[in-house]
Amino acid sequence: MDAAEIEESLSHMRQILNSVEAVLDLPAMRLAVIDLETEAGAPDLWDDQVHAQAITSRLSLMQGEIRRVESLRRRVDDLAVLVELAEDEDDADSRAEAARELTSLEKLLAELEVRTLLSGEYDMREALVTIRSEAGGVDAADWAEMLLRLYLRYCERHGWPIEVYDTSYAEEAGIKSATFAVKAPYAYGTLSVEQGTHRLVRISPFDNQGRRQTSFAAVEVLPVTEQTDHVEIPENEIRIDVFRSSGPGGQSVNTTDSAVRMTHLPTGIIVTCQNEKSQIQNRAAAMRVLQSRLLEFRRREDQAKMNALKDDSAGSWGTQMRSYVLHPYQMVKDLRTEHETGNTAAVLDGEIDDFVEAGIRWRRQTEGANH
């Protein structure tokens, strides 16, 4: 890449930064940080722990966003100086260093640009992810477990803490379902584009005749509720059953009735949680999941007129959104965005950033076309 091409890339990156700063409204964010710092410094802040955590979390998030943009701006400016120096001194090493920094910055700026597309009402929230096996018998249960590993690896790669609330194992292999929370800002906005039905085509490891099998698993992504959501559930609307936790193959992994099944009687929504050690912890986790499900239920009711949420995931529960083919060829293809790759091993190991980014851009374009 010659100096003119690098200059053109630098100009494009500055344009992206300008648009990102305009979308984020950095001056307003800086003023908000000053107000939040004042609130965070109040001596009675921790008298209300939930409020205090909300303040400190929001402050940390905003400070991080500002630092991220400012750091990228400095790096773009420094790269311009490095390019100029390399040309003036005809220095091959400096040129190579500039090329490496350019590649790194382009990737970081693309990620930042995608982040600015996450402006939905709940996009900043943590996420609650449920994976369920669907059609395909034991292969589908195995596929659901493969998807669970894929998303846990994806979160691990991004340094996002996760908490598994429930894993329901299938009898022969794999899982019937699993629910876990992703405790990171913007996890919901990011992962919500993964919602839908995922299809796997492969030679079945469970078929002694080695035939090709197609199996399905569904991914559901919900925003984690916050105190401001006011999702209050009267006790008389809930039935709580307790039972012993079970592991793979139906084996009992707990000698006490610590697992909890919570049924919301008016809607029929059922939540189970068995991964915590005590019944009290499982009840608290199940209540958090139930609140998120009810928030989603009410939101769907409120927005039914516009059909907005169904548009978001293209009718996620009945529609395939991604196909993973391992035989007779290797291909993962998103059926909404047309994004595809032949590196199936990397995708199954959690390298889905390109798919997620394409999904976020596709959703924004779809929303724009619908308005």
Helices and strands as residue ranges (DSSP letters): H 3-24, H 26-40, G 45-47, H 49-89, H 92-115, E 127-133, H 137-157, E 162-169, E 175-182, H 187-191, G 192-194, E 196-203, E 212-223, G 227-229, G 235-237, E 238-243, G 248-250, E 259-264, E 269-273, H 279-302, H 308-313, E 320-325, E 331-334, E 340-341, H 344-348, H 353-370
